[in-house]
Amino acid sequence: MTVLITGSAGFIGFHTCNIFLQKKYKVLGVDNLNSYYSVKLKKKRIDILNKNYGSQFKFIKTDIIDKKKINNIFIKYNPKIVIHLAAQAGVRYSIENPDQYIKSNIVGFFNILDCSRMAKIKFFFYASSSSVYGNNKNFPLSEKYNTDDQLSLYAASKKSNELIARSYFNIFGFKSVGMRFFTVYGPYGRPDMFMYKLLESMYFNKKLYVYNHADHYRDFTYIDDVVNSIFLLTKSKKINKKSYIVNIGRGSSIGLKKIITYIQELTSKKPNIKYIKMQKGDVKKTHSDLSNLRSLIEYSPKIDYKKGLLLFLDWYKKYKKIK
């Protein structure tokens, strides 16, 4: 069975490809390898998949905003499962480059959704984000809560995905599962994310700007827990009736100050931090309610933040060739 995974050169996409390949699926990866962050890292991820899985994995470099090319991929390869993870990421970057979010996250999303519908995909799985909750202060954050007050264009683009997917169910009966990810981290993570930047500051003395004077709390979720959830959702027999929105997180919230302190203990190094005021479009805290996820799959996150940070640190040192 062939699984189409968009954003396959991205952080979550790479690991999602890996778990399906481990389970002996054929995987068709699609990515445009844009330069939002290190293209070298993206190519490294694809190289690993090619090396480890050979002909079981096929990579196609193309942009999801080109609907004709996307539709031709569906026709040629006839995937049975679609997991749409490609998107322009980053809350702060959306303030500076709004056009890219409309193109990738709305036009691109529609193209994959519509091609999936025409290909008669049984269920369409796609990445949403905890950012859709805005500055909601009712914790833990539940899918039942109102999400009509996004603080950034990135968050608004993800909310629009959920609305478009829901409309496709109402009009066409096309079923989908929107996955609201909560602060994912781990090996081969994105260089623009806090964990990566913190280690860059410690080992290479790069200035790290920490917003809101580090008075932030995040539901840090290790990548293995995320991709195991994605895989189990695609196998769940309880997903059979409608369109779903589901949180994928660890179900707990950790302060950035605690993360900084713990990594200092692990590395015996001090980061080059400049504490600054709250960034527009940002939220102070995230904390996921996982009851909906647990009603669909057997889910219990395996990696706590201490183990996860140690695993991430080990990978980082190897990747950067630090002894």
N, C-alpha and C positions, 0 to 999 in steps of 0.2 A: 504494500500500500504506500502511495506517495503522499507526503505531507509538504505543503507549500508554506514556507516560513519567510515572511518579509522582514527586513531589518536583520538579516542573518549575520551580517558583519558587526552588528551592534552588540552591546554587552549582554542583555537578556536574550537577544536573538541567537547569539553564538552558543550560549549554554542550553537554550531550548533545542537547537539543532542537535547538540551533543547528546541530550537525553533520548531523543527520538531515534537517533542513529544507534545508540547503545541498545535500544529496544528492537533493533533490526528493521526499522522502517526505512524506506527510501526518502531522502529529504532533498527538496528543491529549494535552494536559498536564493533570495532576491534582495539586492541592496544596491544603492547608487554610489557607495563609498565617498560620500561628501566630506568636505574638509572642516566640518564643525569642530571636530577634534582630530587627533593624530590618525591620518590615513594609514600610517605604518602599523599602528596597533590593530586597526580594522583588517588589514591584509594579513597580519599575523594570525588572527582568529580564523580567517578563511583557510590559510595555509595549514593550520592544525587540523581542521576538518577534512581537507583534501588528503593530507598525509595519513590520518588515522582511519579513514573510512573509504578511500578510493572511489570507485564508481557508485557506491551507495549514496554518495553526496554529490550533487551538481550545483554549481554556483552560476548565477546569471547576473551580470552587472547591468542594471537598468533602473530607471526612475519611475516610481509609482504614479507620477503625474502624467505619464504617457499611457493613456488608456488603451490605445491600439496595441502597443507592445505587451502590455499586461494581459489583454484578452488573448493574444496569440500564444502566450505562455500557458494559459489555461487550456486552450484548444490542443496544443501540442503535447502537454505532459499529463493532462487529465488528473489533477490532484484530487484526493478524496477528503482531506482535512486541510483547512486553511487557518493559519495562526498569524494574524496581522500585528506585527510589532514595530514596523517601520514608522518613524515619526521624527519630526524636528523636536529635539528635547531641549529642556532648560527653561526655567521660569524667568531668570534674569535676561537671558539672550532674547527672549520674546519681546522685551521692551525696546531693544535696539534694532531688531530685524523682524518686524511683524509680517512682512510679505511671505517669508519662508514658511511661517506657520500656517498661513492660509493655503498655500500651495501644497505642502506636504501633509499637513494634519487634517485638512478638510477635503480638498480636491483629491489628493492621493488616497485618503481613506474611502471616499465615495467610489473611486475607481476599483479598488480591491473588493469592496462590499458588493458593488453591482456585478462585477465579473464573477464573483462567487455565487451570487444569486442565479445568474444565467447558466452557470456550470452545475447548478442544482446541488451545491454543497449542503450537506445535512445540517451542520451547525457551523457558524462562523465565529471564531474566537479572536478577540482583539484586545489590545492594550488600552486601558484607560489609566487614570491616575488619582492618587489621594488628593491631588491639588483641586479636584472638582468640589471638595467640601468647603473651600474658601476658609474663612476665619471662624468656622463653627467651633464653639467652645463646649459642646456637649460630648463628653468622652465616655467610653470609646465611640468612635465614629461609625455609625450604622448606615447601611444602604437605604434604610427607611427615611433618613433625614432629608430635608429639602436641600437641594444643591443649585440654587438659582442666583448665587452671589459670588461669582468667581473673581479672584483678585488679579489675575494675569491673563494675557491672551493665550498662553499655553494652556492654562486651566480651562479657559472658555472653548478652545479647540477640542479638548478632550470631552468636555460636556456635550459639545455639538455632535461628536461621534456617537455618544450614547443616544442622543435624540434621533439622529438619522437612522441608526440601527433599529431603534424602537419603531420608527415610522415604517421601516421596511417589513417589520413583523406585522404591523397593523394593515399595511396595504397588500403585501404579497404572502404573508404567513412565513416570511424568511426568519429563521431562528438564529439567535446570536448570544454570545456570552462576552460581556464586557468585564475586563479584569482590572480593578483599581489597585495598582501596585503602590506599596508604601516603602519609600527610601531603600532601594535594593543596593547591596554592596557585595563585593567578593572579588576573587581573582579575575583578571582581565576586565576590571571595572573601568568606568569612564574617567578620564583625567580631569574633567570639570566637576566631579563630585567631591564632596567634603573629605571623605576618607583618603582618597588619592592625593588631594591637595595638601592635606595635613602631613602625609609622609614626604611629599616633595619639599615641604617647608623644613621638616626635620633633617632630611638627609642632604638637601642641596641649598638650604638657607633661602628658599624662595619666600617672598613676602606672602603671607596668608591673611586676607581680609576676612574677619569673622563678624558677621552681621549681628545686630542686636546684642552686642557684647557677650556673645555665646549663650544668651538666655533663650535657647531654642531646645525643643524636645522633639525627637523623631522616633518613629516606629521602624528602627533599622532592621531590615529583613535580609538574611543571608541568601545568596543566589540559589543555592541548592534547594532550599525550602520553596522558593518561588517556582523553579522549573519542575520540581516534583508535583507541585500543585497544578501547574498547567497540564502536565501529562495526565494526571489523574482526572482532571476535569474533562479531557477529551475522551476518557474511557468510562466516565460515570453514566450509569443507566438511569440515574435520577434526573439527569438533564434530558428532558424529552417533550416538554409541552410548550415552551414559550421563549421569550427573550429574557436573559438574566443579567444582572449586575452583581458582581461579587468582589469583596475586598480580598486582597492577598497581602498579608503582612505577618508580623510575628505576634501581634496582639499585646504589645507592651511598648512603653515610651521611655527612651533614655535621653538624658540631657547631654548636650554637646560638651559641657565642662567635664562630665564624667568620662566621655570618650577621649578627650584630650589628655586628661590625667592618666588614664589607663595606657594609652599608647606611649606616653612619656615613660611610664614604668617599664613597658616592654622594650623600648629602644634605648633608654637612658639618654635621650636627647631632648632638647628643648626647641619647640617650633618658633619660627620668626613670625609672630602674630601681631596684627594691628586690629584692635577691636573698634568697630564702627557702629553707626546707628542702623536701625531696621531698614531693610531693602524694600522698596515698593514691590508689591505683588507677592510678598513672602508671608508665611504664617508662622506663628510662634510654636505650635505644637501639632503633632499628628499621633494618633493612637487608634488602631483598627479594632473594630468589632468583627470577630471571625465566626460568629454563630451561623451566618448564611453559608459560608464556605464549608463549615463542618456538617451542614445539613446535606451537602452534595457529595462530599468526599470524606474519607478518613484523614483528617489533617491534624497533625501535632508538630509544630516547628521543632526541628532537631538541633539547630545551632543557636546558642545564646551569643550575646554580643562579645563576650570575652573569647570564646573559642573562635568565633567568626573573625574577630580582629587579628587573632594570632595567625589564622590561615591566610588572611589577606596580606598580612605583613610578610609571611614566608614567601608568598608568591611575588610580592613587590620586590623584595630583595633579590630574588632570582632573576626577575625580569630586568631589573636595573643593574644586575651583576654587582651587587653590594655584598661584600664579605662580612 
